[in-house]
């Protein structure tokens, strides 16, 4: 369907204004979206183009149309054409981007478009999981273990083989030095997530169960991981 076919129904959509809301509100919107029947929709108002929401909603059977009504006012309309389950549930959407409009509303729009270019642009050459590993190692080098943990969890849930993580940590030990690795990386939340994966795999746990454990222990509820 095209927007013109359901445009007249948008007046009946439930409106959710998330301007100024900090933190991860994606799950709340997703929960409401999952409860709607086909033929219904939501209107989301945000300071910037809510690009991170599009993939989530498409996975649930929604089409979208976004209209900019002001310098920092975007109205995204989501119409459910079919009821389906999200094919992939990648946690840790970029909730930190919601902090940018507090500094400057134009900065919020620039930040979300930069994020979209970096992670979603079809012209990117390296596979998604490879870019996550590069981001992980860059984060470790900058001392940002919070970000590094998030990238590890996303990479594994996306389908990365844990053998690739073995290589990453070996290279970290080589490049950072065993002393730094022992005192900073070993006790970190990052390495704890890695050990969770390896230990559960040795126990013969299914990948789905490991992913659920990662989301539970190293998701937004963990104060050392959330943004």
PyMOL commands that set and color helices and strands:
alter all, ss='L'
color gray80, all
select helices_A, chain A and resi 3-12+26-35+51-58+95-103+105-119+128-141+145-158+162-176+178-185+189-202+207-217
alter helices_A, ss='H'
color red, helices_A
select strands_A, chain A and resi 14-17+41-46+62-70+73-80
alter strands_A, ss='S'
color yellow, strands_A
deselect
rebuild
show_as cartoon
